[in-house]
């Protein structure tokens, strides 16, 4: 999870960018922080998917094999 300070900094840079523009150094910082944020969101989403079990109307487990394999690699089988 991204720290509150980093999220606050992302927001500050965004506001400044819209209001007056950013220096080259600030643009690089913003890009780095955004990439870190997106990487964090993607990882969180992947972790959520690993806990999903797909069941059909008859109660059969129809979780895709690829997802089952991912669960097994992390030892998160259900």
N, C-alpha and C positions, 0 to 999 in steps of 0.2 A: 504494500500500500504506500502511496506517495504521502510524504509528510505534509502537514498543514502549511508549513512555510513554503514548500515548493509550489503547492497549489495556489497559495496567495501570490507568489511571485509570477506564476503564469498569468494570473488575472491582472496583476499590475502591468505587466508587459503588454498584454492585450489592450488594455485601456490606453496606455501611452501610445501604442502603435496607431490606434484609431484617432487619437487626439492630435498628436504632433509628430509621429514617426519615431523609429528606433535607430540608434546608432548601429554600425556593423557588429560591434561587440554584443549589443543587446539582441540583435537578430539571431546571432549564433547561439546565445544563451536561450532564447525563446525556442529555437528549433530543437536544441538538446533537451530542454524540459518537456516539450511536447512529445518528442520521441519516447522519453522515459515514461510519460503519462500513458501514451498509447500502448506501450509494451506492457505496462501494468494492467491496463484494462483488458488487453488480449489474454494475458495469463489468467486473470480472474475469471474471464468467460470460459476459457478452456477447463479450468478447475470445476466450474459449475457443470459443464457438459459431462465431465467424468462421473458426476454423481447421478446422472439421468439414467433411468431405466424405462425403455419403451415397451408398453404392453398393449396388445390388441384387444378387441372387444370380448374375446373369449378368455382373456387372462394370460395368454401366452407371451413369453418374453420375446420380443421381436427387435431388440436392441441391435443396431448395425454391428457387424463383426469388427469393423475398424474401431468403434467406440469400446467394445468389449476388450479388444486388444490393449487399447490405451489404459483402461481401468486395470487390467492385469499387470501392466508394467509398473504401475504405481502401488500395487498391492491394495487397490481400492475396490475389489470385487464385492458385490452385494448379493 
